[in-house]
Amino acid sequence: MARHPRWVRGFLAEADLDAVTQAIGVAELRTSAEIRVHLDHRCPGEPMARAVAVFEHPREAVKSLIVRESLNQTLILIFEDLHWVDAESEALLQLVADSIGTAQILMMVNYRPEYRHNWGNKTYYTQLRLDPLGPDNAAELLTAMIGDASALAPLKATIIERTQGNPFFIEEMVQVLFDQGVLVRDGEVSIAKPLTSIAIPSTVKGILAARIDKLAPADKDLLAIARGDRQGISDRPGAPRGRQTR
């Protein structure tokens, strides 16, 4: 499997990316000299500097590919959770955002309030604030998730009060209740334990902690490694002892 920048993986699945590189014959090319020979053979009529630039400036190449495709059909580009974006992907997004003012492209992104960008001064930029769900909409979401049985009404009211209309919090809380055996699905959803015995976490962090606590020891160790927490690794036999690189 060839290694590719993370922002490329965000556009194409690994299998698709391999298929593309194989199709254009550059999967095994690694040096500029190899690329020049390949392009001289495949694109003899194209100026060499321009051809090599496609490989030396991949962000420009991806942007050009997107803009070129928008000449054939209207495109909708969706990027989620920009508050977690890496630097390479962010640079590509900035490049695309600067290039779509007159193109048939709708770029939709979402992010938390703390994320900052410099698109606000563009005439073709519009920001829509997503506020928490109101009680009626939150109840509608819960009905879609667990049904509308009258016995669920008290639990729904508790969930709506605790989550304050945060749809992610609502979804995660419902999942925790299933994991705890409080809710069961047998054709339709029902409550399997008394409400008085239910311990519902009061924050998203508490919900995630509760779900992590139910992971197998090996999965907890893997999660500790992923977040750089060597002290969080258990002392069980077979637990990883050192960071490995590939």
Secondary structure, 3 states (H helix, E strand, C coil): CCCCCHHHHCCCCHHHHHHHHHHHCCCCCCCHHHHHHHHHHHCCCCCHHHHHHHHHCHHHHHHHHHHHHCCCCCEEEEECCHHHCCHHHHHHHHHHHCCCCCCCEEEEECCCCCCCCCCCCCCCCCCCCCCCCCHHHHHHHHHHHHCCCHHHHHHHHHHHHHHCCCHHHHHHHHHHHHHCCCEEECCCEEECCCHHHCCCCCCHHHHHHHHHHCCCHHHHHHHHHHCCCHHHCCCCCCCCCCCCCC
